[in-house]
Amino acid sequence: MSNFINQATGYVKETVGNLTGNEDMKVSGHVQYVRAIGEREIEKSRKEQQKSSDNANNDTFMKRNQESMKVTGGAAQEYFGKLTGNSERERSGHNMRAQTLGEKKLNEKRPKQSQKIQ
């Protein structure tokens, strides 16, 4: 709930800053708004990960969910970095997402244990 309040407060500050020409208030509001969105996405990812781990019954299911969480986490970091102008966070998120998707693609091409010729 506090992320929603921070998001709304940031939006209002940014809007008031735009209307009054107060650049400091506008930037402060934008940062607060974006940070709240990022925190909400991180919390959402944590909840999904916890829910997935509670329901995990086998390695394949767990691995898919871990990959999805890494991709989602990377995308959230990249988006948050873009919105805040933090190029290091943006790059880190992009790299996390790219690495996870690359590993997933590589694993798809490998034969499964049951398909290996003995």
N, CA, C and O atoms as CSV, one atom per row, in Angstrom:
chain,resi,resn,atom,element,x,y,z
A,1,MET,N,N,0.821,-1.197,0.000
A,1,MET,CA,C,0.000,0.000,0.000
A,1,MET,C,C,0.863,1.257,0.000
A,1,MET,O,O,0.508,2.253,-0.631
A,2,SER,N,N,1.998,1.218,0.706
A,2,SER,CA,C,2.832,2.417,0.765
A,2,SER,C,C,3.431,2.741,-0.601
A,2,SER,O,O,3.653,3.911,-0.912
A,3,ASN,N,N,3.700,1.707,-1.432
A,3,ASN,CA,C,4.195,1.977,-2.775
A,3,ASN,C,C,3.140,2.715,-3.599
A,3,ASN,O,O,3.460,3.612,-4.378
A,4,PHE,N,N,1.887,2.326,-3.417
A,4,PHE,CA,C,0.807,3.016,-4.125
A,4,PHE,C,C,0.748,4.481,-3.685
A,4,PHE,O,O,0.588,5.376,-4.516
A,5,ILE,N,N,0.875,4.720,-2.392
A,5,ILE,CA,C,0.844,6.093,-1.863
A,5,ILE,C,C,2.036,6.884,-2.390
A,5,ILE,O,O,1.887,8.037,-2.794
A,6,ASN,N,N,3.232,6.261,-2.388
A,6,ASN,CA,C,4.418,6.940,-2.914
A,6,ASN,C,C,4.274,7.233,-4.404
A,6,ASN,O,O,4.693,8.285,-4.886
A,7,GLN,N,N,3.677,6.289,-5.121
A,7,GLN,CA,C,3.476,6.491,-6.547
A,7,GLN,C,C,2.524,7.660,-6.787
A,7,GLN,O,O,2.797,8.529,-7.615
A,8,ALA,N,N,1.420,7.681,-6.069
A,8,ALA,CA,C,0.437,8.763,-6.223
A,8,ALA,C,C,1.033,10.105,-5.808
A,8,ALA,O,O,0.830,11.116,-6.481
A,9,THR,N,N,1.768,10.111,-4.698
A,9,THR,CA,C,2.394,11.354,-4.224
A,9,THR,C,C,3.398,11.863,-5.247
A,9,THR,O,O,3.441,13.057,-5.546
A,10,GLY,N,N,4.203,10.954,-5.782
A,10,GLY,CA,C,5.182,11.345,-6.794
A,10,GLY,C,C,4.527,11.920,-8.033
A,10,GLY,O,O,4.995,12.909,-8.598
A,11,TYR,N,N,3.445,11.294,-8.447
A,11,TYR,CA,C,2.721,11.764,-9.626
A,11,TYR,C,C,2.178,13.178,-9.393
A,11,TYR,O,O,2.276,14.048,-10.260
A,12,VAL,N,N,1.608,13.385,-8.214
A,12,VAL,CA,C,1.053,14.707,-7.877
A,12,VAL,C,C,2.169,15.748,-7.847
A,12,VAL,O,O,2.015,16.841,-8.394
A,13,LYS,N,N,3.299,15.410,-7.207
A,13,LYS,CA,C,4.424,16.355,-7.150
A,13,LYS,C,C,4.916,16.706,-8.556
A,13,LYS,O,O,5.169,17.869,-8.868
A,14,GLU,N,N,5.045,15.686,-9.387
A,14,GLU,CA,C,5.522,15.923,-10.747
A,14,GLU,C,C,4.548,16.819,-11.511
A,14,GLU,O,O,4.967,17.729,-12.227
A,15,THR,N,N,3.269,16.564,-11.359
A,15,THR,CA,C,2.250,17.360,-12.043
A,15,THR,C,C,2.264,18.804,-11.551
A,15,THR,O,O,2.225,19.738,-12.352
A,16,VAL,N,N,2.320,18.984,-10.238
A,16,VAL,CA,C,2.366,20.338,-9.673
A,16,VAL,C,C,3.630,21.055,-10.139
A,16,VAL,O,O,3.591,22.238,-10.477
A,17,GLY,N,N,4.748,20.336,-10.156
A,17,GLY,CA,C,5.997,20.925,-10.649
A,17,GLY,C,C,5.883,21.366,-12.096
A,17,GLY,O,O,6.386,22.426,-12.471
A,18,ASN,N,N,5.219,20.553,-12.912
A,18,ASN,CA,C,4.992,20.919,-14.312
A,18,ASN,C,C,4.132,22.166,-14.429
A,18,ASN,O,O,4.432,23.075,-15.203
A,19,LEU,N,N,3.055,22.196,-13.647
A,19,LEU,CA,C,2.120,23.313,-13.731
A,19,LEU,C,C,2.705,24.623,-13.214
A,19,LEU,O,O,2.420,25.694,-13.749
A,20,THR,N,N,3.529,24.529,-12.167
A,20,THR,CA,C,4.079,25.743,-11.557
A,20,THR,C,C,5.441,26.120,-12.121
A,20,THR,O,O,5.950,27.207,-11.849
A,21,GLY,N,N,6.031,25.222,-12.908
A,21,GLY,CA,C,7.361,25.507,-13.452
A,21,GLY,C,C,8.466,25.245,-12.443
A,21,GLY,O,O,9.606,25.661,-12.651
A,22,ASN,N,N,8.143,24.561,-11.354
A,22,ASN,CA,C,9.132,24.241,-10.327
A,22,ASN,C,C,9.854,22.958,-10.732
A,22,ASN,O,O,9.351,21.856,-10.515
A,23,GLU,N,N,11.035,23.114,-11.322
A,23,GLU,CA,C,11.790,21.977,-11.869
A,23,GLU,C,C,12.217,20.992,-10.772
A,23,GLU,O,O,12.192,19.780,-10.988
A,24,ASP,N,N,12.610,21.509,-9.592
A,24,ASP,CA,C,13.015,20.623,-8.496
A,24,ASP,C,C,11.866,19.722,-8.053
A,24,ASP,O,O,12.057,18.526,-7.838
A,25,MET,N,N,10.682,20.295,-7.919
A,25,MET,CA,C,9.521,19.514,-7.503
A,25,MET,C,C,9.158,18.504,-8.587
A,25,MET,O,O,8.800,17.365,-8.289
A,26,LYS,N,N,9.252,18.924,-9.827
A,26,LYS,CA,C,8.938,18.038,-10.945
A,26,LYS,C,C,9.873,16.824,-10.947
A,26,LYS,O,O,9.413,15.688,-11.065
A,27,VAL,N,N,11.168,17.060,-10.818
A,27,VAL,CA,C,12.151,15.971,-10.831
A,27,VAL,C,C,11.986,15.090,-9.600
A,27,VAL,O,O,12.017,13.864,-9.701
A,28,SER,N,N,11.813,15.708,-8.449
A,28,SER,CA,C,11.620,14.957,-7.207
A,28,SER,C,C,10.392,14.053,-7.292
A,28,SER,O,O,10.428,12.892,-6.883
A,29,GLY,N,N,9.323,14.598,-7.823
A,29,GLY,CA,C,8.094,13.819,-7.978
A,29,GLY,C,C,8.263,12.670,-8.954
A,29,GLY,O,O,7.776,11.564,-8.722
A,30,HIS,N,N,8.958,12.943,-10.047
A,30,HIS,CA,C,9.179,11.903,-11.053
A,30,HIS,C,C,10.011,10.754,-10.462
A,30,HIS,O,O,9.695,9.582,-10.664
A,31,VAL,N,N,11.063,11.101,-9.742
A,31,VAL,CA,C,11.911,10.076,-9.118
A,31,VAL,C,C,11.103,9.253,-8.119
A,31,VAL,O,O,11.213,8.027,-8.101
A,32,GLN,N,N,10.305,9.900,-7.300
A,32,GLN,CA,C,9.483,9.194,-6.320
A,32,GLN,C,C,8.474,8.280,-7.012
A,32,GLN,O,O,8.253,7.149,-6.580
A,33,TYR,N,N,7.876,8.766,-8.067
A,33,TYR,CA,C,6.891,7.994,-8.835
A,33,TYR,C,C,7.536,6.746,-9.442
A,33,TYR,O,O,7.007,5.641,-9.320
A,34,VAL,N,N,8.677,6.936,-10.092
A,34,VAL,CA,C,9.367,5.834,-10.754
A,34,VAL,C,C,9.888,4.819,-9.728
A,34,VAL,O,O,9.792,3.610,-9.939
A,35,ARG,N,N,10.428,5.311,-8.640
A,35,ARG,CA,C,10.942,4.420,-7.599
A,35,ARG,C,C,9.808,3.558,-7.035
A,35,ARG,O,O,9.994,2.364,-6.798
A,36,ALA,N,N,8.663,4.145,-6.827
A,36,ALA,CA,C,7.517,3.386,-6.309
A,36,ALA,C,C,7.090,2.302,-7.291
A,36,ALA,O,O,6.755,1.190,-6.884
A,37,ILE,N,N,7.101,2.620,-8.570
A,37,ILE,CA,C,6.766,1.617,-9.583
A,37,ILE,C,C,7.790,0.483,-9.546
A,37,ILE,O,O,7.420,-0.691,-9.573
A,38,GLY,N,N,9.062,0.829,-9.484
A,38,GLY,CA,C,10.112,-0.180,-9.427
A,38,GLY,C,C,10.004,-1.059,-8.198
A,38,GLY,O,O,10.143,-2.279,-8.289
A,39,GLU,N,N,9.759,-0.449,-7.052
A,39,GLU,CA,C,9.615,-1.213,-5.814
A,39,GLU,C,C,8.401,-2.141,-5.886
A,39,GLU,O,O,8.445,-3.268,-5.393
A,40,ARG,N,N,7.329,-1.665,-6.499
A,40,ARG,CA,C,6.143,-2.496,-6.644
A,40,ARG,C,C,6.439,-3.712,-7.529
A,40,ARG,O,O,5.998,-4.823,-7.238
A,41,GLU,N,N,7.183,-3.489,-8.596
A,41,GLU,CA,C,7.543,-4.593,-9.495
A,41,GLU,C,C,8.445,-5.606,-8.783
A,41,GLU,O,O,8.289,-6.815,-8.956
A,42,ILE,N,N,9.377,-5.110,-7.995
A,42,ILE,CA,C,10.264,-6.006,-7.249
A,42,ILE,C,C,9.456,-6.819,-6.247
A,42,ILE,O,O,9.649,-8.029,-6.129
A,43,GLU,N,N,8.566,-6.171,-5.535
A,43,GLU,CA,C,7.727,-6.882,-4.556
A,43,GLU,C,C,6.831,-7.909,-5.254
A,43,GLU,O,O,6.635,-9.018,-4.758
A,44,LYS,N,N,6.306,-7.529,-6.390
A,44,LYS,CA,C,5.467,-8.443,-7.167
A,44,LYS,C,C,6.286,-9.670,-7.582
A,44,LYS,O,O,5.804,-10.800,-7.494
A,45,SER,N,N,7.518,-9.448,-8.031
A,45,SER,CA,C,8.387,-10.556,-8.420
A,45,SER,C,C,8.689,-11.455,-7.232
A,45,SER,O,O,8.682,-12.679,-7.359
A,46,ARG,N,N,8.953,-10.854,-6.080
A,46,ARG,CA,C,9.226,-11.647,-4.870
A,46,ARG,C,C,8.026,-12.505,-4.495
A,46,ARG,O,O,8.181,-13.676,-4.150
A,47,LYS,N,N,6.843,-11.934,-4.561
A,47,LYS,CA,C,5.636,-12.694,-4.225
A,47,LYS,C,C,5.428,-13.839,-5.208
A,47,LYS,O,O,5.085,-14.951,-4.807
A,48,GLU,N,N,5.635,-13.570,-6.490
A,48,GLU,CA,C,5.490,-14.623,-7.490
A,48,GLU,C,C,6.519,-15.724,-7.280
A,48,GLU,O,O,6.216,-16.909,-7.420
A,49,GLN,N,N,7.739,-15.318,-6.943
A,49,GLN,CA,C,8.785,-16.305,-6.702
A,49,GLN,C,C,8.455,-17.153,-5.484
A,49,GLN,O,O,8.640,-18.370,-5.508
A,50,GLN,N,N,7.974,-16.530,-4.431
A,50,GLN,CA,C,7.605,-17.274,-3.229
A,50,GLN,C,C,6.458,-18.232,-3.526
A,50,GLN,O,O,6.470,-19.385,-3.098
A,51,LYS,N,N,5.484,-17.746,-4.253
A,51,LYS,CA,C,4.349,-18.578,-4.614
A,51,LYS,C,C,4.808,-19.762,-5.465
A,51,LYS,O,O,4.362,-20.892,-5.269
A,52,SER,N,N,5.696,-19.487,-6.400
A,52,SER,CA,C,6.220,-20.549,-7.256
A,52,SER,C,C,7.014,-21.569,-6.455
A,52,SER,O,O,6.885,-22.774,-6.676
A,53,SER,N,N,7.830,-21.092,-5.528
A,53,SER,CA,C,8.635,-22.033,-4.743
A,53,SER,C,C,7.756,-22.860,-3.818
A,53,SER,O,O,8.083,-24.011,-3.528
A,54,ASP,N,N,6.649,-22.298,-3.351
A,54,ASP,CA,C,5.719,-23.053,-2.523
A,54,ASP,C,C,5.029,-24.153,-3.317
A,54,ASP,O,O,4.697,-25.205,-2.771
A,55,ASN,N,N,4.816,-23.911,-4.589
A,55,ASN,CA,C,4.101,-24.857,-5.439
A,55,ASN,C,C,5.016,-25.779,-6.237
A,55,ASN,O,O,4.541,-26.671,-6.939
A,56,ALA,N,N,6.332,-25.565,-6.131
A,56,ALA,CA,C,7.271,-26.336,-6.955
A,56,ALA,C,C,7.308,-27.794,-6.527
A,56,ALA,O,O,7.517,-28.107,-5.355
A,57,ASN,N,N,7.100,-28.684,-7.497
A,57,ASN,CA,C,7.129,-30.113,-7.213
A,57,ASN,C,C,8.252,-30.825,-7.949
A,57,ASN,O,O,8.606,-31.947,-7.588
A,58,ASN,N,N,8.821,-30.195,-8.975
A,58,ASN,CA,C,9.906,-30.847,-9.683
A,58,ASN,C,C,10.913,-29.817,-10.178
A,58,ASN,O,O,10.640,-28.617,-10.188
A,59,ASP,N,N,12.085,-30.308,-10.592
A,59,ASP,CA,C,13.178,-29.425,-10.998
A,59,ASP,C,C,12.854,-28.604,-12.239
A,59,ASP,O,O,13.240,-27.438,-12.320
A,60,THR,N,N,12.157,-29.184,-13.200
A,60,THR,CA,C,11.842,-28.477,-14.436
A,60,THR,C,C,10.939,-27.281,-14.167
A,60,THR,O,O,11.173,-26.181,-14.669
A,61,PHE,N,N,9.909,-27.512,-13.372
A,61,PHE,CA,C,8.988,-26.429,-13.018
A,61,PHE,C,C,9.743,-25.314,-12.296
A,61,PHE,O,O,9.567,-24.133,-12.596
A,62,MET,N,N,10.578,-25.705,-11.346
A,62,MET,CA,C,11.330,-24.727,-10.563
A,62,MET,C,C,12.305,-23.954,-11.453
A,62,MET,O,O,12.435,-22.737,-11.316
A,63,LYS,N,N,12.983,-24.644,-12.352
A,63,LYS,CA,C,13.948,-23.989,-13.223
A,63,LYS,C,C,13.266,-22.971,-14.136
A,63,LYS,O,O,13.771,-21.863,-14.321
A,64,ARG,N,N,12.122,-23.345,-14.704
A,64,ARG,CA,C,11.383,-22.407,-15.559
A,64,ARG,C,C,10.981,-21.156,-14.795
A,64,ARG,O,O,11.096,-20.042,-15.307
A,65,ASN,N,N,10.513,-21.342,-13.576
A,65,ASN,CA,C,10.098,-20.196,-12.774
A,65,ASN,C,C,11.283,-19.326,-12.388
A,65,ASN,O,O,11.171,-18.100,-12.371
A,66,GLN,N,N,12.406,-19.936,-12.081
A,66,GLN,CA,C,13.596,-19.150,-11.753
A,66,GLN,C,C,14.042,-18.339,-12.968
A,66,GLN,O,O,14.421,-17.175,-12.835
A,67,GLU,N,N,13.995,-18.947,-14.140
A,67,GLU,CA,C,14.350,-18.221,-15.363
A,67,GLU,C,C,13.402,-17.046,-15.589
A,67,GLU,O,O,13.834,-15.940,-15.915
A,68,SER,N,N,12.124,-17.295,-15.413
A,68,SER,CA,C,11.129,-16.226,-15.593
A,68,SER,C,C,11.363,-15.089,-14.613
A,68,SER,O,O,11.238,-13.918,-14.968
A,69,MET,N,N,11.703,-15.438,-13.379
A,69,MET,CA,C,11.931,-14.404,-12.367
A,69,MET,C,C,13.172,-13.581,-12.698
A,69,MET,O,O,13.185,-12.365,-12.504
A,70,LYS,N,N,14.214,-14.243,-13.197
A,70,LYS,CA,C,15.424,-13.509,-13.583
A,70,LYS,C,C,15.137,-12.572,-14.750
A,70,LYS,O,O,15.597,-11.430,-14.765
A,71,VAL,N,N,14.381,-13.053,-15.716
A,71,VAL,CA,C,14.039,-12.218,-16.870
A,71,VAL,C,C,13.188,-11.038,-16.414
A,71,VAL,O,O,13.427,-9.901,-16.824
A,72,THR,N,N,12.202,-11.304,-15.569
A,72,THR,CA,C,11.336,-10.242,-15.065
A,72,THR,C,C,12.131,-9.244,-14.216
A,72,THR,O,O,11.976,-8.031,-14.354
A,73,GLY,N,N,12.980,-9.777,-13.343
A,73,GLY,CA,C,13.810,-8.904,-12.507
A,73,GLY,C,C,14.741,-8.047,-13.344
A,73,GLY,O,O,14.919,-6.861,-13.068
A,74,GLY,N,N,15.338,-8.649,-14.371
A,74,GLY,CA,C,16.212,-7.888,-15.261
A,74,GLY,C,C,15.458,-6.807,-16.011
A,74,GLY,O,O,15.940,-5.685,-16.165
A,75,ALA,N,N,14.262,-7.161,-16.478
A,75,ALA,CA,C,13.448,-6.176,-17.201
A,75,ALA,C,C,13.048,-5.025,-16.283
A,75,ALA,O,O,13.045,-3.865,-16.694
A,76,ALA,N,N,12.709,-5.357,-15.028
A,76,ALA,CA,C,12.328,-4.312,-14.070
A,76,ALA,C,C,13.513,-3.394,-13.785
A,76,ALA,O,O,13.359,-2.174,-13.730
A,77,GLN,N,N,14.698,-3.984,-13.603
A,77,GLN,CA,C,15.890,-3.166,-13.365
A,77,GLN,C,C,16.194,-2.283,-14.565
A,77,GLN,O,O,16.508,-1.102,-14.418
A,78,GLU,N,N,16.098,-2.868,-15.753
A,78,GLU,CA,C,16.377,-2.103,-16.964
A,78,GLU,C,C,15.398,-0.937,-17.102
A,78,GLU,O,O,15.811,0.184,-17.399
A,79,TYR,N,N,14.121,-1.188,-16.892
A,79,TYR,CA,C,13.090,-0.161,-16.989
A,79,TYR,C,C,13.309,0.933,-15.941
A,79,TYR,O,O,13.232,2.124,-16.240
A,80,PHE,N,N,13.583,0.499,-14.710
A,80,PHE,CA,C,13.822,1.447,-13.627
A,80,PHE,C,C,15.050,2.307,-13.937
A,80,PHE,O,O,15.050,3.513,-13.693
A,81,GLY,N,N,16.090,1.677,-14.475
A,81,GLY,CA,C,17.290,2.418,-14.851
A,81,GLY,C,C,17.013,3.451,-15.927
A,81,GLY,O,O,17.518,4.572,-15.868
A,82,LYS,N,N,16.205,3.070,-16.916
A,82,LYS,CA,C,15.848,4.010,-17.983
A,82,LYS,C,C,15.080,5.202,-17.424
A,82,LYS,O,O,15.367,6.355,-17.747
A,83,LEU,N,N,14.104,4.899,-16.583
A,83,LEU,CA,C,13.261,5.977,-16.062
A,83,LEU,C,C,14.007,6.927,-15.143
A,83,LEU,O,O,13.707,8.120,-15.103
A,84,THR,N,N,14.973,6.409,-14.409
A,84,THR,CA,C,15.707,7.248,-13.457
A,84,THR,C,C,16.985,7.809,-14.054
A,84,THR,O,O,17.663,8.618,-13.421
A,85,GLY,N,N,17.320,7.388,-15.268
A,85,GLY,CA,C,18.546,7.869,-15.879
A,85,GLY,C,C,19.780,7.187,-15.321
A,85,GLY,O,O,20.892,7.688,-15.489
A,86,ASN,N,N,19.602,6.050,-14.658
A,86,ASN,CA,C,20.709,5.302,-14.079
A,86,ASN,C,C,21.175,4.269,-15.103
A,86,ASN,O,O,20.650,3.158,-15.167
A,87,SER,N,N,22.169,4.655,-15.902
A,87,SER,CA,C,22.599,3.787,-17.006
A,87,SER,C,C,23.229,2.486,-16.511
A,87,SER,O,O,23.132,1.462,-17.187
A,88,GLU,N,N,23.866,2.508,-15.351
A,88,GLU,CA,C,24.464,1.284,-14.817
A,88,GLU,C,C,23.383,0.265,-14.450
A,88,GLU,O,O,23.521,-0.920,-14.754
A,89,ARG,N,N,22.316,0.716,-13.802
A,89,ARG,CA,C,21.215,-0.189,-13.449
A,89,ARG,C,C,20.515,-0.688,-14.721
A,89,ARG,O,O,20.142,-1.857,-14.819
A,90,GLU,N,N,20.348,0.205,-15.674
A,90,GLU,CA,C,19.720,-0.182,-16.936
A,90,GLU,C,C,20.552,-1.269,-17.626
A,90,GLU,O,O,20.014,-2.271,-18.097
A,91,ARG,N,N,21.862,-1.055,-17.680
A,91,ARG,CA,C,22.761,-2.017,-18.323
A,91,ARG,C,C,22.777,-3.342,-17.559
A,91,ARG,O,O,22.763,-4.413,-18.166
A,92,SER,N,N,22.806,-3.267,-16.232
A,92,SER,CA,C,22.796,-4.471,-15.400
A,92,SER,C,C,21.533,-5.292,-15.628
A,92,SER,O,O,21.599,-6.516,-15.750
A,93,GLY,N,N,20.395,-4.631,-15.685
A,93,GLY,CA,C,19.128,-5.315,-15.937
A,93,GLY,C,C,19.092,-5.950,-17.309
A,93,GLY,O,O,18.630,-7.078,-17.481
A,94,HIS,N,N,19.587,-5.204,-18.284
A,94,HIS,CA,C,19.627,-5.732,-19.648
A,94,HIS,C,C,20.516,-6.974,-19.717
A,94,HIS,O,O,20.150,-7.976,-20.331
A,95,ASN,N,N,21.679,-6.896,-19.084
A,95,ASN,CA,C,22.606,-8.028,-19.094
A,95,ASN,C,C,22.014,-9.247,-18.395
A,95,ASN,O,O,22.179,-10.372,-18.867
A,96,MET,N,N,21.325,-9.033,-17.273
A,96,MET,CA,C,20.700,-10.141,-16.547
A,96,MET,C,C,19.660,-10.821,-17.425
A,96,MET,O,O,19.601,-12.047,-17.509
A,97,ARG,N,N,18.861,-10.022,-18.062
A,97,ARG,CA,C,17.806,-10.554,-18.927
A,97,ARG,C,C,18.402,-11.305,-20.120
A,97,ARG,O,O,17.960,-12.405,-20.454
A,98,ALA,N,N,19.404,-10.705,-20.756
A,98,ALA,CA,C,20.021,-11.317,-21.932
A,98,ALA,C,C,20.712,-12.633,-21.570
A,98,ALA,O,O,20.593,-13.620,-22.297
A,99,GLN,N,N,21.425,-12.645,-20.460
A,99,GLN,CA,C,22.119,-13.860,-20.045
A,99,GLN,C,C,21.130,-14.981,-19.753
A,99,GLN,O,O,21.338,-16.120,-20.170
A,100,THR,N,N,20.066,-14.662,-19.044
A,100,THR,CA,C,19.077,-15.677,-18.698
A,100,THR,C,C,18.397,-16.230,-19.946
A,100,THR,O,O,18.213,-17.441,-20.073
A,101,LEU,N,N,18.025,-15.344,-20.867
A,101,LEU,CA,C,17.384,-15.806,-22.101
A,101,LEU,C,C,18.354,-16.629,-22.948
A,101,LEU,O,O,17.949,-17.601,-23.586
A,102,GLY,N,N,19.634,-16.244,-22.956
A,102,GLY,CA,C,20.638,-16.999,-23.692
A,102,GLY,C,C,20.830,-18.392,-23.112
A,102,GLY,O,O,20.917,-19.373,-23.850
A,103,GLU,N,N,20.896,-18.475,-21.772
A,103,GLU,CA,C,21.041,-19.776,-21.122
A,103,GLU,C,C,19.817,-20.652,-21.386
A,103,GLU,O,O,19.944,-21.858,-21.601
A,104,LYS,N,N,18.651,-20.049,-21.368
A,104,LYS,CA,C,17.418,-20.794,-21.626
A,104,LYS,C,C,17.433,-21.372,-23.036
A,104,LYS,O,O,17.098,-22.539,-23.238
A,105,LYS,N,N,17.823,-20.554,-24.006
A,105,LYS,CA,C,17.872,-21.000,-25.394
A,105,LYS,C,C,18.897,-22.114,-25.563
A,105,LYS,O,O,18.642,-23.092,-26.266
A,106,LEU,N,N,20.042,-21.973,-24.926
A,106,LEU,CA,C,21.080,-22.985,-24.995
A,106,LEU,C,C,20.595,-24.298,-24.393
A,106,LEU,O,O,20.846,-25.364,-24.955
A,107,ASN,N,N,19.908,-24.236,-23.267
A,107,ASN,CA,C,19.392,-25.437,-22.619
A,107,ASN,C,C,18.306,-26.119,-23.447
A,107,ASN,O,O,18.159,-27.340,-23.390
A,108,GLU,N,N,17.554,-25.350,-24.206
A,108,GLU,CA,C,16.526,-25.930,-25.072
A,108,GLU,C,C,17.146,-26.774,-26.179
A,108,GLU,O,O,16.550,-27.755,-26.625
A,109,LYS,N,N,18.351,-26.390,-26.625
A,109,LYS,CA,C,19.012,-27.101,-27.712
A,109,LYS,C,C,19.713,-28.371,-27.236
A,109,LYS,O,O,19.968,-29.270,-28.037
A,110,ARG,N,N,20.026,-28.455,-25.954
A,110,ARG,CA,C,20.695,-29.632,-25.412
A,110,ARG,C,C,19.705,-30.782,-25.311
A,110,ARG,O,O,18.543,-30.572,-24.962
A,111,PRO,N,N,20.157,-32.004,-25.617
A,111,PRO,CA,C,19.250,-33.143,-25.472
A,111,PRO,C,C,18.970,-33.414,-24.000
A,111,PRO,O,O,19.837,-33.252,-23.142
A,112,LYS,N,N,17.753,-33.825,-23.735
A,112,LYS,CA,C,17.360,-34.164,-22.366
A,112,LYS,C,C,17.968,-35.504,-22.001
A,112,LYS,O,O,18.356,-36.276,-22.877
A,113,GLN,N,N,18.051,-35.781,-20.709
A,113,GLN,CA,C,18.657,-37.017,-20.228
A,113,GLN,C,C,18.040,-38.238,-20.894
A,113,GLN,O,O,18.762,-39.158,-21.280
A,114,SER,N,N,16.727,-38.265,-21.033
A,114,SER,CA,C,16.037,-39.427,-21.594
A,114,SER,C,C,16.272,-39.567,-23.091
A,114,SER,O,O,16.044,-40.640,-23.649
A,115,GLN,N,N,16.726,-38.495,-23.758
A,115,GLN,CA,C,16.933,-38.542,-25.191
A,115,GLN,C,C,18.368,-38.878,-25.576
A,115,GLN,O,O,18.643,-39.144,-26.746
A,116,LYS,N,N,19.288,-38.872,-24.612
A,116,LYS,CA,C,20.690,-39.144,-24.907
A,116,LYS,C,C,20.862,-40.580,-25.364
A,116,LYS,O,O,20.235,-41.501,-24.840
A,117,ILE,N,N,21.726,-40.749,-26.352
A,117,ILE,CA,C,22.040,-42.090,-26.849
A,117,ILE,C,C,23.124,-42.668,-25.953
A,117,ILE,O,O,24.132,-42.016,-25.680
A,118,GLN,N,N,22.909,-43.881,-25.505
A,118,GLN,CA,C,23.889,-44.488,-24.599
A,118,GLN,C,C,24.728,-45.510,-25.289
A,118,GLN,O,O,25.601,-46.115,-24.666
